[in-house]
Amino acid sequence: MVISNFIYDKDSLLACSMTCYSWYIAAVPYLHNTLTTENGPPLPWIDTKYLWPRPLQKSYELGLLPLVKRFRICMVHNVPGFGPKSLSKRTLCYFSALTNLQELGIDYLYVSDFMPTIQQCFGYFSPTLRFLALKRPFGSCRQILYFIGLFPNLQDLKLDYPFPRGEQESAADATLVPLSIPPLRGRLTLTCFTRVNLVKDMIVLFEGLRFRRMDLFRVKCVRLILDACRETLETLKLYPSDPYGESFLRK
Amino acid sequence: MKSTNPSEPSVANSTALLRHFNLSHNKSLRTLETTAEAIDAADDTASDFFKTVLSSVAPSVPLDIVVIYRDIDISDMPHCSWCKLELARLRYPRREPRDRVAHFQHQSRVFREMHSVRNFRLVLCADVFDCMVEDGINTLERIAKMEEAIGGLDYPRQKPLIISERRTVRTRYTDYNAGDSRVLAIYATAL
């Protein structure tokens, strides 16, 4: 009861967790709710202790990973990106300890490089994941949808800047079918979105769209998405400046 | 293309916009959201945009228009007892202080013009960091009262609803609009 008043105040939470065991037990889930790591070359303003995979490693050693509900892998640049080389047997072991993960965010995920064994890397999150945020994912439409389909309980989806970047839809991709059809009944957030085929494939492979809330910023295929969710859409977030990305796409 | 009559969006613009944003088929739609920043960025075109979009929503449906005000729309410098000032500055590295009342008058004009098309409930939402919730609500209430006093908000039958959404680095870790959220997220994990 006392702790719930401080869930937004990290310093107070930290102080509470140090008073006694019962307060520690009450406070610790809030303190370790989110885990963020920086995957990329060291930058002057980022302490090296936050570089991938050190926060994951440290939390694993302290047995805190089951408390993590939000996990984000940030990157400032797309080089080297988050690909199979970023993972090792040890990091997969850390992933397997994230047993209650509900929200996952990955920047510059090279989905194409993980194929066809992507399930072995991210399948640990399948039972619990509800929210997926991908910033500039690399891969064909079918590959990205295959990745999304790894999470059968997914409700919210966020895609930022998923430019085509020359990925070709190969013949093998055409036969790629997601392992599940996630419910996706929560919020769809699209930013600077130009991949119309991704939406078209999503409608086909996921048997329509059922999002109740949408946040569409500079999206090329607004009409298609609105029509697909005509029965379910309750809340729509709009941006009157360049609403469907006309100016943005012209650049 | 600008409209010749400021109260009416141009036909060409409306037609183009409705190709994308015709909401007449979205029967479950109850809320439209936007941000104060987006209204300011769109400048004079904001009214036309919303009037066109609103005209496509079935008139019988009760509708909320939620305008989201971020920290920087409400205060030049977020402040609280437990935020470190350096980190607070990192949130908004590029924005200059501005006259919030003047900005609200522009927004108020947009709301009035929107209301000429369709009835709706205006909801002003202070979507701010935890440390600024109280300050954010007070500021919005103060601005709304000032605007009401000069007749700026004379259109609605009901007063604007003022709400807040408490934001923390934990709840909005993928928030790119709040300055360098990555640094804040790292700060959170440092505890």
Boltz contact constraints between the chains, C-beta under 6 A:
constraints:
  - contact:
      token1: [A, 8]
      token2: [B, 130]
      max_distance: 6.0
  - contact:
      token1: [A, 8]
      token2: [B, 168]
      max_distance: 6.0
  - contact:
      token1: [A, 10]
      token2: [B, 191]
      max_distance: 6.0
  - contact:
      token1: [A, 11]
      token2: [B, 82]
      max_distance: 6.0
  - contact:
      token1: [A, 14]
      token2: [B, 191]
      max_distance: 6.0
  - contact:
      token1: [A, 33]
      token2: [B, 170]
      max_distance: 6.0
  - contact:
      token1: [A, 34]
      token2: [B, 170]
      max_distance: 6.0
  - contact:
      token1: [A, 34]
      token2: [B, 173]
      max_distance: 6.0
  - contact:
      token1: [A, 34]
      token2: [B, 188]
      max_distance: 6.0
  - contact:
      token1: [A, 36]
      token2: [B, 185]
      max_distance: 6.0
  - contact:
      token1: [A, 36]
      token2: [B, 186]
      max_distance: 6.0
  - contact:
      token1: [A, 36]
      token2: [B, 189]
      max_distance: 6.0
  - contact:
      token1: [A, 50]
      token2: [B, 186]
      max_distance: 6.0
  - contact:
      token1: [A, 55]
      token2: [B, 189]
      max_distance: 6.0
  - contact:
      token1: [A, 70]
      token2: [B, 173]
      max_distance: 6.0
  - contact:
      token1: [A, 72]
      token2: [B, 173]
      max_distance: 6.0
  - contact:
      token1: [A, 74]
      token2: [B, 182]
      max_distance: 6.0
  - contact:
      token1: [A, 105]
      token2: [B, 174]
      max_distance: 6.0
  - contact:
      token1: [A, 133]
      token2: [B, 174]
      max_distance: 6.0
  - contact:
      token1: [A, 222]
      token2: [B, 20]
      max_distance: 6.0
  - contact:
      token1: [A, 223]
      token2: [B, 20]
      max_distance: 6.0
  - contact:
      token1: [A, 230]
      token2: [B, 25]
      max_distance: 6.0
  - contact:
      token1: [A, 230]
      token2: [B, 26]
      max_distance: 6.0
  - contact:
      token1: [A, 233]
      token2: [B, 26]
      max_distance: 6.0
  - contact:
      token1: [A, 233]
      token2: [B, 28]
      max_distance: 6.0
  - contact:
      token1: [A, 233]
      token2: [B, 29]
      max_distance: 6.0
  - contact:
      token1: [A, 234]
      token2: [B, 28]
      max_distance: 6.0
  - contact:
      token1: [A, 234]
      token2: [B, 30]
      max_distance: 6.0
  - contact:
      token1: [A, 235]
      token2: [B, 31]
      max_distance: 6.0
  - contact:
      token1: [A, 236]
      token2: [B, 32]
      max_distance: 6.0
  - contact:
      token1: [A, 237]
      token2: [B, 33]
      max_distance: 6.0
  - contact:
      token1: [A, 238]
      token2: [B, 34]
      max_distance: 6.0
  - contact:
      token1: [A, 239]
      token2: [B, 38]
      max_distance: 6.0
  - contact:
      token1: [A, 240]
      token2: [B, 38]
      max_distance: 6.0
  - contact:
      token1: [A, 240]
      token2: [B, 42]
      max_distance: 6.0
  - contact:
      token1: [A, 240]
      token2: [B, 46]
      max_distance: 6.0
  - contact:
      token1: [A, 240]
      token2: [B, 49]
      max_distance: 6.0
  - contact:
      token1: [A, 241]
      token2: [B, 38]
      max_distance: 6.0
  - contact:
      token1: [A, 241]
      token2: [B, 41]
      max_distance: 6.0
  - contact:
      token1: [A, 241]
      token2: [B, 42]
      max_distance: 6.0
  - contact:
      token1: [A, 244]
      token2: [B, 20]
      max_distance: 6.0
